[in-house]
Each structure stands twice: as C-alpha cells, then as structure tokens.
Amino acid sequence: MNEYYDSNNNGKSFDVRWSVKKDISGMLDVERKSSDNPWTEDIFHQYLTERTSIMMVAHSEKEYNEVLGFMVYELCKGKINLVNLAVDPNFRREGIGSIMIHKLKSKLSENRRKEIFFNIRESNRGGQLFLKNQEFKAIGIYGKYYEDTGEDAYHMSYKIDENDAIQNRISKYFLRH
Ligand SMILES: CC(C)(COP(=O)(O)OP(=O)(O)OC[C@H]1O[C@@H](n2cnc3c(N)ncnc32)[C@H](O)[C@@H]1OP(=O)(O)O)[C@@H](O)C(=O)NCCC(=O)NCCS
C-alpha cells in the first residue's frame, strides 16, 4: 500500500509515493537539470534494487506518473542517510522539497531511527538554506569530500524531538483507523 502525504500550496496539490522502475527516466531528467555531476541511470537502478535504500518521487495530484522531484535514502541502524534529493527547476519554491523532507521526518521515531543525515556541497548555498529551513544543522565538515571538484561537504543533521515523536505516533494512529 502506498502512503501519501498531500500538500496544498496555492491551490496545487502534490503527493509523494514510492518510486517504481518506470520513474527512473523522470528522476534522471530532474537529476540532470539539478546537478553539474548528475547520477547516471545505473546509479538509480542500483538504489532501486538495494534492499536498504528507498526512492520516492513527488508528483502533482493530477499527474501521478510525472516526476517533479525525488529523494533517495538509506535506512540504517538508528538513523536515515538521505543520499539525494532534487526538485525539477520549473517546480521549485512550491513546497515540494519540504513535502519530501516532511515525509522523511515521519519515518523517525524515538525508539528506532532518531536522526537524518545529509552531506551537501559547500558551494550549494541554495540547498543549505533549504536544509536550514527544514531545521537541519551543520554538525561537521568533511574536507575535500567530492572528488570531482575537491570541495568540502557539510555534514547536516536533523534530530527528532519529543514533539515529532508524539506527532508521528498520532499520524500513525490515524493512518491505521
Ligand atoms: C534544494 C531543493 C531540493 C529545494 O526544493 P524546493 O521544492 O524548491 O523547496 P521548497 O519550495 O520546499 O522550499 C522551502 C523553503 O526552503 C528555502 N529555500 C529553498 N530553496 C532555496 C534557495 N534556492 N535559496 C534560498 N532558500 C531556499 C526557502 O525558505 C523556502 O521557502 P520559501 O519558498 O517560502 O521562501 C531544490 O532547490 C533542488 O532540487 N536543488 C538542486 C538539488 C540540490 O541542491 N539538492 C540538495 C538538496 S538539500
């Protein structure tokens, strides 16, 4: 069963759903428009088949198959590693990135996975401001982390707080009933 999260922004509704193989071309398109060093199709295939990785796509309520954004994350012991997140440039600043992060935060719980981590390029100021808006904090720097440019990575983290945990329990209750 798919879980949905809806947002209504200026009259537009967006959902996030699990990705399937046929979404790869859409994700690739968004990735190529979003990065100077885009992931290849092979990388998307690898993550799709990896048991501990999850890929989700954002789409408008009306166009279920049109990929407007995507995120890829790994479920690890005690934490979630967000490994990629991008939104089609034509649909940015409409809340789609926030919806995906909200979805990711809903996976956290006080007794299982409490933290989300993400590494971001030091040059990606827009991405950093977005993460700050999502209450992520920079907790470290990995020097010369990116081989292509020699750039540093900022190690960002979002930690669940008690209120999130209670809210997640309440949403789960309502999803079940
Ligand atoms: C970063 C990214 C995912 C944001 O997606 P988005 O759908 O545009 O984000 P949202 O609309 O949910 O933005 C929420 C808030 O984050 C902040 N924000 C988002 N992008 C920003 C930017 N480029 N510059 C400054 N602040 C930004 C704003 O406060 C924004 O609220 P506002 O539009 O009301 O001012 C998107 O710009 C993207 O795909 N960038 C390229 C890929 C990338 O950098 N990936 C790493 C992600 S951290």
The ligand as an SDF file (V2000), in Angstrom:
LIG
                    3D

 48 50  0  0  0  0  0  0  0  0999 V2000
   17.0240   22.3370   -2.6140 C   0  0  0  0  0  0  0  0  0  0  0  0
   15.7420   21.9250   -3.3450 C   0  0  0  0  0  0  0  0  0  0  0  0
   15.5120   20.4380   -3.1960 C   0  0  0  0  0  0  0  0  0  0  0  0
   14.5610   22.7030   -2.6820 C   0  0  0  0  0  0  0  0  0  0  0  0
   13.3330   22.2450   -3.2520 O   0  0  0  0  0  0  0  0  0  0  0  0
   12.0510   23.1820   -3.3080 P   0  0  0  0  0  0  0  0  0  0  0  0
   10.8930   22.3500   -3.6900 O   0  0  0  0  0  0  0  0  0  0  0  0
   12.3210   24.3760   -4.1470 O   0  0  0  0  0  0  0  0  0  0  0  0
   11.9610   23.6370   -1.7940 O   0  0  0  0  0  0  0  0  0  0  0  0
   10.7110   24.3150   -1.0390 P   0  0  0  0  0  0  0  0  0  0  0  0
    9.8310   25.0090   -2.0270 O   0  0  0  0  0  0  0  0  0  0  0  0
   10.0690   23.2820   -0.1880 O   0  0  0  0  0  0  0  0  0  0  0  0
   11.4570   25.4010   -0.1220 O   0  0  0  0  0  0  0  0  0  0  0  0
   11.1240   25.5870    1.2290 C   0  0  0  0  0  0  0  0  0  0  0  0
   11.9290   26.7380    1.7790 C   0  0  0  0  0  0  0  0  0  0  0  0
   13.3390   26.4410    1.7460 O   0  0  0  0  0  0  0  0  0  0  0  0
   14.0840   27.6280    1.4510 C   0  0  0  0  0  0  0  0  0  0  0  0
   14.7290   27.5170    0.1500 N   0  0  0  0  0  0  0  0  0  0  0  0
   14.5050   26.5640   -0.7920 C   0  0  0  0  0  0  0  0  0  0  0  0
   15.3180   26.7560   -1.8670 N   0  0  0  0  0  0  0  0  0  0  0  0
   16.0450   27.8460   -1.5930 C   0  0  0  0  0  0  0  0  0  0  0  0
   17.0390   28.5540   -2.3070 C   0  0  0  0  0  0  0  0  0  0  0  0
   17.4740   28.1690   -3.5350 N   0  0  0  0  0  0  0  0  0  0  0  0
   17.5940   29.6590   -1.7470 N   0  0  0  0  0  0  0  0  0  0  0  0
   17.1790   30.0750   -0.5240 C   0  0  0  0  0  0  0  0  0  0  0  0
   16.2450   29.4220    0.2230 N   0  0  0  0  0  0  0  0  0  0  0  0
   15.6790   28.3440   -0.3150 C   0  0  0  0  0  0  0  0  0  0  0  0
   13.0620   28.7750    1.4290 C   0  0  0  0  0  0  0  0  0  0  0  0
   12.9660   29.2450    2.7550 O   0  0  0  0  0  0  0  0  0  0  0  0
   11.8000   28.0460    1.0230 C   0  0  0  0  0  0  0  0  0  0  0  0
   10.6220   28.6970    1.4330 O   0  0  0  0  0  0  0  0  0  0  0  0
   10.0300   29.8970    0.5310 P   0  0  0  0  0  0  0  0  0  0  0  0
    9.9670   29.4110   -0.8870 O   0  0  0  0  0  0  0  0  0  0  0  0
    8.6710   30.1280    1.1300 O   0  0  0  0  0  0  0  0  0  0  0  0
   10.9670   31.0560    0.6930 O   0  0  0  0  0  0  0  0  0  0  0  0
   15.7940   22.3240   -4.8510 C   0  0  0  0  0  0  0  0  0  0  0  0
   16.1970   23.6670   -4.9530 O   0  0  0  0  0  0  0  0  0  0  0  0
   16.7590   21.4970   -5.6610 C   0  0  0  0  0  0  0  0  0  0  0  0
   16.3700   20.4760   -6.2180 O   0  0  0  0  0  0  0  0  0  0  0  0
   18.0330   21.9400   -5.7630 N   0  0  0  0  0  0  0  0  0  0  0  0
   19.0300   21.2290   -6.5510 C   0  0  0  0  0  0  0  0  0  0  0  0
   19.4000   19.9130   -5.9500 C   0  0  0  0  0  0  0  0  0  0  0  0
   20.0130   20.0860   -4.5800 C   0  0  0  0  0  0  0  0  0  0  0  0
   20.6120   21.0930   -4.2490 O   0  0  0  0  0  0  0  0  0  0  0  0
   19.8920   19.0350   -3.7820 N   0  0  0  0  0  0  0  0  0  0  0  0
   20.3320   19.0700   -2.4150 C   0  0  0  0  0  0  0  0  0  0  0  0
   19.1360   19.3010   -1.5950 C   0  0  0  0  0  0  0  0  0  0  0  0
   19.4610   19.8690    0.0120 S   0  0  0  0  0  0  0  0  0  0  0  0
  1  2  1  0
  2  3  1  0
  2  4  1  0
  2 36  1  0
  4  5  1  0
  5  6  1  0
  6  7  2  0
  6  8  1  0
  6  9  1  0
  9 10  1  0
 10 11  2  0
 10 12  1  0
 10 13  1  0
 13 14  1  0
 14 15  1  0
 15 16  1  0
 15 30  1  0
 16 17  1  0
 17 18  1  0
 17 28  1  0
 18 19  1  0
 18 27  1  0
 19 20  2  0
 20 21  1  0
 21 22  1  0
 21 27  2  0
 22 23  1  0
 22 24  2  0
 24 25  1  0
 25 26  2  0
 26 27  1  0
 28 29  1  0
 28 30  1  0
 30 31  1  0
 31 32  1  0
 32 33  2  0
 32 34  1  0
 32 35  1  0
 36 37  1  0
 36 38  1  0
 38 39  2  0
 38 40  1  0
 40 41  1  0
 41 42  1  0
 42 43  1  0
 43 44  2  0
 43 45  1  0
 45 46  1  0
 46 47  1  0
 47 48  1  0
M  END
$$$$
